[in-house]
């Protein structure tokens, strides 16, 4: 079994890039399931319902979200109505639209997919560690394999999550910082881990955002409306390979 995790999608040109390239990549690598973070897909600022549908049409099976989940109000009903296709951080308040995890069927195996958001240098949500513990306990015996998208700013917080749940979650990857990390590894307990997937977006900018707009905000401390950068689109991703319920390999790729 092969699971492909794709870095944060930045802008609608990135969605079109996936439409042109993802199915070919899936076929070439014989990928069985694709998960991608979509919280920046609608021109950096959240994800609209129509863009969510477009992402799913590109060959993505499950969309995860993050701190920009609530930027597009038309996504709220989509989150409620499509729990098997899109999840948002589970440590948002329980009254929030949507669901923080789902269980999907992949090659005859039931895969638990969880999304949580970090709290270091980010919004003070519920404890992500306790949230994951609760979900694992609640769904105990209901799944065969598991993955977690930890949408977080701090590298240390992401790595702590991996250490806490090493051997309890099969695949853990970080999103949010848009920079691919070189620490793909299988931890002592058997969990495959990478600190950040990277992004799917343009190369001529700062984390996919127009450079001049970012520098106006960073250097002059003036209001600046962020827009997607120009440049060539690429996709950062990590491939997890499993033999039955055991992850045997994790590798980074760019397409």
VEXLUMMI-893343 format. One record per residue (C-alpha): residue number from 1; z, y, x. Coordinates in Angstrom, 2 decimals. Layout:
! residues N
atom resi = NUM, up = Z, north = Y, east = X
...
//
This chain:
! residues 255
atom resi = 1, up = 0.00, north = 0.00, east = 0.00
atom resi = 2, up = -0.79, north = 3.52, east = 1.23
atom resi = 3, up = 0.83, north = 6.74, east = -0.01
atom resi = 4, up = -0.66, north = 10.10, east = 1.01
atom resi = 5, up = 1.52, north = 13.23, east = 0.91
atom resi = 6, up = -0.36, north = 16.54, east = 1.10
atom resi = 7, up = 1.12, north = 19.84, east = 2.28
atom resi = 8, up = 1.63, north = 22.89, east = 0.03
atom resi = 9, up = -1.63, north = 23.93, east = -1.67
atom resi = 10, up = -2.21, north = 27.64, east = -1.06
atom resi = 11, up = -4.69, north = 29.34, east = -3.38
atom resi = 12, up = -7.49, north = 28.26, east = -5.66
atom resi = 13, up = -9.96, north = 27.86, east = -2.78
atom resi = 14, up = -7.67, north = 25.13, east = -1.51
atom resi = 15, up = -7.88, north = 23.39, east = -4.88
atom resi = 16, up = -11.66, north = 23.48, east = -4.65
atom resi = 17, up = -11.45, north = 22.11, east = -1.11
atom resi = 18, up = -9.45, north = 19.15, east = -2.37
atom resi = 19, up = -11.95, north = 18.63, east = -5.17
atom resi = 20, up = -14.71, north = 18.29, east = -2.58
atom resi = 21, up = -12.80, north = 16.21, east = -0.03
atom resi = 22, up = -9.80, north = 14.34, east = -1.40
atom resi = 23, up = -11.57, north = 11.46, east = -3.16
atom resi = 24, up = -13.65, north = 10.85, east = -0.04
atom resi = 25, up = -10.47, north = 10.78, east = 2.04
atom resi = 26, up = -8.79, north = 8.45, east = -0.44
atom resi = 27, up = -11.72, north = 6.04, east = -0.32
atom resi = 28, up = -12.00, north = 6.15, east = 3.48
atom resi = 29, up = -8.29, north = 5.47, east = 4.05
atom resi = 30, up = -7.89, north = 3.19, east = 1.00
atom resi = 31, up = -5.08, north = 5.36, east = -0.37
atom resi = 32, up = -3.30, north = 4.07, east = -3.48
atom resi = 33, up = -1.30, north = 7.17, east = -4.49
atom resi = 34, up = -1.39, north = 10.88, east = -3.63
atom resi = 35, up = 1.43, north = 13.41, east = -4.00
atom resi = 36, up = 0.95, north = 17.12, east = -3.28
atom resi = 37, up = 3.12, north = 20.21, east = -3.50
atom resi = 38, up = 1.50, north = 22.76, east = -5.82
atom resi = 39, up = 3.89, north = 25.70, east = -6.11
atom resi = 40, up = 1.59, north = 28.12, east = -4.25
atom resi = 41, up = -1.71, north = 26.95, east = -5.70
atom resi = 42, up = -2.35, north = 29.86, east = -8.06
atom resi = 43, up = -3.03, north = 32.49, east = -5.40
atom resi = 44, up = 0.35, north = 31.94, east = -3.71
atom resi = 45, up = 2.36, north = 32.96, east = -6.77
atom resi = 46, up = 3.28, north = 29.74, east = -8.58
atom resi = 47, up = 1.07, north = 27.34, east = -10.48
atom resi = 48, up = -0.71, north = 27.85, east = -13.78
atom resi = 49, up = -1.23, north = 25.01, east = -16.25
atom resi = 50, up = -5.00, north = 25.20, east = -15.80
atom resi = 51, up = -4.70, north = 24.99, east = -12.02
atom resi = 52, up = -2.30, north = 22.05, east = -12.37
atom resi = 53, up = -4.97, north = 20.21, east = -14.35
atom resi = 54, up = -7.55, north = 21.06, east = -11.69
atom resi = 55, up = -5.31, north = 19.69, east = -8.93
atom resi = 56, up = -4.86, north = 16.43, east = -10.83
atom resi = 57, up = -8.64, north = 16.19, east = -11.22
atom resi = 58, up = -9.10, north = 16.41, east = -7.42
atom resi = 59, up = -7.45, north = 13.02, east = -6.89
atom resi = 60, up = -3.79, north = 14.04, east = -6.74
atom resi = 61, up = -1.60, north = 11.69, east = -8.79
atom resi = 62, up = 1.64, north = 13.68, east = -8.75
atom resi = 63, up = 2.39, north = 17.38, east = -8.20
atom resi = 64, up = 5.74, north = 18.50, east = -6.85
atom resi = 65, up = 7.05, north = 22.07, east = -7.00
atom resi = 66, up = 9.55, north = 24.47, east = -5.42
atom resi = 67, up = 10.98, north = 27.97, east = -5.53
atom resi = 68, up = 7.91, north = 29.47, east = -7.26
atom resi = 69, up = 8.04, north = 26.97, east = -10.13
atom resi = 70, up = 8.73, north = 29.60, east = -12.78
atom resi = 71, up = 6.14, north = 32.19, east = -11.72
atom resi = 72, up = 3.58, north = 31.16, east = -14.36
atom resi = 73, up = 5.06, north = 30.86, east = -17.83
atom resi = 74, up = 2.21, north = 28.73, east = -19.19
atom resi = 75, up = 3.33, north = 25.95, east = -16.84
atom resi = 76, up = 6.61, north = 25.47, east = -18.70
atom resi = 77, up = 5.14, north = 23.39, east = -21.54
atom resi = 78, up = 2.96, north = 21.50, east = -19.06
atom resi = 79, up = 6.09, north = 20.52, east = -17.16
atom resi = 80, up = 7.72, north = 19.29, east = -20.35
atom resi = 81, up = 4.69, north = 17.32, east = -21.52
atom resi = 82, up = 3.58, north = 15.65, east = -18.27
atom resi = 83, up = 6.62, north = 14.16, east = -16.50
atom resi = 84, up = 4.52, north = 11.41, east = -14.92
atom resi = 85, up = 2.14, north = 13.97, east = -13.35
atom resi = 86, up = 4.30, north = 16.93, east = -12.31
atom resi = 87, up = 7.96, north = 17.35, east = -11.38
atom resi = 88, up = 10.04, north = 20.34, east = -10.34
atom resi = 89, up = 13.22, north = 20.50, east = -8.22
atom resi = 90, up = 15.87, north = 18.38, east = -9.89
atom resi = 91, up = 18.68, north = 20.72, east = -8.86
atom resi = 92, up = 17.46, north = 23.49, east = -11.14
atom resi = 93, up = 19.72, north = 23.78, east = -14.23
atom resi = 94, up = 19.35, north = 20.90, east = -16.68
atom resi = 95, up = 18.17, north = 23.31, east = -19.38
atom resi = 96, up = 15.10, north = 24.26, east = -17.30
atom resi = 97, up = 11.67, north = 23.05, east = -18.44
atom resi = 98, up = 10.36, north = 19.83, east = -16.96
atom resi = 99, up = 11.88, north = 16.97, east = -15.03
atom resi = 100, up = 13.18, north = 16.57, east = -11.48
atom resi = 101, up = 12.00, north = 13.01, east = -10.96
atom resi = 102, up = 9.74, north = 10.37, east = -12.38
atom resi = 103, up = 8.98, north = 6.66, east = -11.97
atom resi = 104, up = 5.32, north = 5.68, east = -11.59
atom resi = 105, up = 3.51, north = 2.39, east = -11.14
atom resi = 106, up = 1.68, north = 1.91, east = -7.83
atom resi = 107, up = 0.00, north = -1.42, east = -7.07
atom resi = 108, up = 2.44, north = -3.21, east = -9.33
atom resi = 109, up = 5.52, north = -1.56, east = -7.80
atom resi = 110, up = 7.72, north = 0.97, east = -9.59
atom resi = 111, up = 8.04, north = 4.06, east = -7.38
atom resi = 112, up = 10.80, north = 6.61, east = -7.94
atom resi = 113, up = 9.58, north = 10.12, east = -7.03
atom resi = 114, up = 12.20, north = 12.87, east = -6.62
atom resi = 115, up = 11.83, north = 16.61, east = -5.98
atom resi = 116, up = 14.78, north = 18.77, east = -4.86
atom resi = 117, up = 15.09, north = 22.23, east = -3.33
atom resi = 118, up = 17.20, north = 23.28, east = -0.37
atom resi = 119, up = 19.93, north = 25.91, east = -0.59
atom resi = 120, up = 20.08, north = 27.13, east = 3.03
atom resi = 121, up = 18.41, north = 30.61, east = 3.09
atom resi = 122, up = 17.18, north = 29.94, east = -0.46
atom resi = 123, up = 18.37, north = 30.31, east = -4.04
atom resi = 124, up = 21.91, north = 28.94, east = -4.62
atom resi = 125, up = 21.06, north = 25.96, east = -6.79
atom resi = 126, up = 23.09, north = 22.82, east = -7.40
atom resi = 127, up = 23.88, north = 20.77, east = -4.30
atom resi = 128, up = 20.66, north = 18.90, east = -3.41
atom resi = 129, up = 22.56, north = 16.01, east = -1.79
atom resi = 130, up = 24.72, north = 15.41, east = -4.85
atom resi = 131, up = 21.66, north = 15.74, east = -7.07
atom resi = 132, up = 19.80, north = 13.02, east = -5.18
atom resi = 133, up = 22.88, north = 10.77, east = -5.19
atom resi = 134, up = 23.15, north = 11.17, east = -8.95
atom resi = 135, up = 19.48, north = 10.27, east = -9.53
atom resi = 136, up = 19.67, north = 7.20, east = -7.29
atom resi = 137, up = 22.79, north = 5.97, east = -9.09
atom resi = 138, up = 21.33, north = 6.67, east = -12.52
atom resi = 139, up = 18.08, north = 4.81, east = -11.80
atom resi = 140, up = 19.63, north = 1.99, east = -9.78
atom resi = 141, up = 17.72, north = -1.23, east = -10.43
atom resi = 142, up = 14.86, north = 0.58, east = -12.20
atom resi = 143, up = 12.53, north = 1.05, east = -9.21
atom resi = 144, up = 11.20, north = -0.82, east = -6.17
atom resi = 145, up = 10.33, north = 1.98, east = -3.73
atom resi = 146, up = 11.14, north = 5.67, east = -3.55
atom resi = 147, up = 10.01, north = 9.01, east = -2.14
atom resi = 148, up = 11.52, north = 12.48, east = -1.95
atom resi = 149, up = 9.92, north = 15.91, east = -1.55
atom resi = 150, up = 12.65, north = 18.16, east = -0.14
atom resi = 151, up = 11.40, north = 21.73, east = -0.60
atom resi = 152, up = 13.56, north = 23.59, east = 1.90
atom resi = 153, up = 13.59, north = 26.38, east = 4.48
atom resi = 154, up = 15.98, north = 25.06, east = 7.12
atom resi = 155, up = 14.89, north = 22.27, east = 9.43
atom resi = 156, up = 18.52, north = 21.20, east = 9.85
atom resi = 157, up = 19.02, north = 20.84, east = 6.11
atom resi = 158, up = 15.89, north = 18.71, east = 5.82
atom resi = 159, up = 16.95, north = 16.47, east = 8.68
atom resi = 160, up = 20.45, north = 16.16, east = 7.23
atom resi = 161, up = 18.91, north = 14.96, east = 3.96
atom resi = 162, up = 16.98, north = 12.32, east = 5.86
atom resi = 163, up = 20.09, north = 11.09, east = 7.69
atom resi = 164, up = 22.21, north = 10.94, east = 4.55
atom resi = 165, up = 19.63, north = 8.89, east = 2.68
atom resi = 166, up = 18.24, north = 6.83, east = 5.53
atom resi = 167, up = 17.84, north = 3.32, east = 4.15
atom resi = 168, up = 18.36, north = 4.55, east = 0.57
atom resi = 169, up = 15.01, north = 6.36, east = 0.09
atom resi = 170, up = 11.85, north = 4.88, east = 1.60
atom resi = 171, up = 9.88, north = 8.08, east = 2.23
atom resi = 172, up = 11.26, north = 11.59, east = 2.74
atom resi = 173, up = 9.11, north = 14.61, east = 3.55
atom resi = 174, up = 9.74, north = 18.33, east = 3.68
atom resi = 175, up = 7.63, north = 21.10, east = 2.16
atom resi = 176, up = 7.83, north = 24.92, east = 1.86
atom resi = 177, up = 7.44, north = 26.21, east = 5.43
atom resi = 178, up = 3.67, north = 25.48, east = 5.63
atom resi = 179, up = 3.90, north = 24.50, east = 9.32
atom resi = 180, up = 3.21, north = 20.82, east = 10.13
atom resi = 181, up = 5.96, north = 19.31, east = 12.25
atom resi = 182, up = 5.38, north = 16.68, east = 14.94
atom resi = 183, up = 8.42, north = 14.53, east = 14.13
atom resi = 184, up = 6.92, north = 11.74, east = 12.03
atom resi = 185, up = 9.28, north = 8.80, east = 12.47
atom resi = 186, up = 10.91, north = 5.78, east = 10.92
atom resi = 187, up = 14.68, north = 6.25, east = 11.07
atom resi = 188, up = 17.12, north = 3.46, east = 12.00
atom resi = 189, up = 17.74, north = 2.52, east = 8.37
atom resi = 190, up = 14.03, north = 2.21, east = 7.64
atom resi = 191, up = 13.29, north = 5.57, east = 6.00
atom resi = 192, up = 9.98, north = 7.18, east = 7.00
atom resi = 193, up = 10.49, north = 10.90, east = 7.56
atom resi = 194, up = 8.76, north = 14.14, east = 8.51
atom resi = 195, up = 10.37, north = 17.60, east = 8.43
atom resi = 196, up = 7.35, north = 19.42, east = 6.97
atom resi = 197, up = 3.92, north = 18.30, east = 5.81
atom resi = 198, up = 2.25, north = 21.65, east = 6.54
atom resi = 199, up = -0.18, north = 23.18, east = 4.07
atom resi = 200, up = -3.55, north = 22.97, east = 2.42
atom resi = 201, up = -5.03, north = 26.41, east = 2.85
atom resi = 202, up = -6.92, north = 28.90, east = 5.06
atom resi = 203, up = -6.51, north = 29.08, east = 8.82
atom resi = 204, up = -6.99, north = 32.87, east = 9.12
atom resi = 205, up = -3.63, north = 34.20, east = 8.02
atom resi = 206, up = 0.13, north = 33.75, east = 8.17
atom resi = 207, up = 1.13, north = 30.56, east = 6.36
atom resi = 208, up = -1.99, north = 30.96, east = 4.24
atom resi = 209, up = -1.25, north = 34.59, east = 3.37
atom resi = 210, up = -3.36, north = 37.62, east = 4.37
atom resi = 211, up = -2.11, north = 38.81, east = 7.77
atom resi = 212, up = -2.27, north = 42.56, east = 7.09
atom resi = 213, up = -0.23, north = 42.20, east = 3.89
atom resi = 214, up = 2.44, north = 40.18, east = 5.67
atom resi = 215, up = 2.65, north = 42.60, east = 8.61
atom resi = 216, up = 2.99, north = 45.58, east = 6.25
atom resi = 217, up = 6.04, north = 43.90, east = 4.75
atom resi = 218, up = 7.42, north = 42.54, east = 8.03
atom resi = 219, up = 6.92, north = 45.52, east = 10.36
atom resi = 220, up = 6.96, north = 48.53, east = 8.02
atom resi = 221, up = 9.28, north = 47.11, east = 5.35
atom resi = 222, up = 6.99, north = 48.50, east = 2.68
atom resi = 223, up = 6.10, north = 46.83, east = -0.61
atom resi = 224, up = 3.14, north = 44.50, east = -0.18
atom resi = 225, up = 1.38, north = 42.33, east = -2.71
atom resi = 226, up = 0.65, north = 39.06, east = -0.96
atom resi = 227, up = -2.81, north = 37.56, east = -1.32
atom resi = 228, up = -4.42, north = 34.42, east = 0.08
atom resi = 229, up = -6.02, north = 34.83, east = 3.50
atom resi = 230, up = -9.68, north = 34.37, east = 4.28
atom resi = 231, up = -10.80, north = 31.63, east = 6.63
atom resi = 232, up = -11.65, north = 27.97, east = 6.79
atom resi = 233, up = -9.67, north = 25.69, east = 4.49
atom resi = 234, up = -8.03, north = 22.55, east = 5.85
atom resi = 235, up = -5.45, north = 20.07, east = 4.57
atom resi = 236, up = -2.35, north = 18.83, east = 6.39
atom resi = 237, up = -1.03, north = 15.48, east = 5.23
atom resi = 238, up = 1.06, north = 12.47, east = 6.15
atom resi = 239, up = 0.12, north = 8.87, east = 5.40
atom resi = 240, up = 2.80, north = 6.29, east = 4.63
atom resi = 241, up = 1.82, north = 2.63, east = 4.94
atom resi = 242, up = 3.92, north = -0.04, east = 3.26
atom resi = 243, up = 4.04, north = -3.82, east = 3.40
atom resi = 244, up = 5.48, north = -4.66, east = 0.02
atom resi = 245, up = 8.61, north = -2.55, east = -0.35
atom resi = 246, up = 8.96, north = -1.74, east = 3.36
atom resi = 247, up = 7.40, north = 1.25, east = 5.13
atom resi = 248, up = 5.76, north = 0.01, east = 8.31
atom resi = 249, up = 4.03, north = 3.15, east = 9.54
atom resi = 250, up = 3.96, north = 6.92, east = 9.10
atom resi = 251, up = 1.12, north = 8.97, east = 10.61
atom resi = 252, up = -0.02, north = 12.58, east = 10.46
atom resi = 253, up = -3.57, north = 13.58, east = 9.57
atom resi = 254, up = -5.67, north = 16.64, east = 8.91
atom resi = 255, up = -8.83, north = 16.66, east = 6.82
//
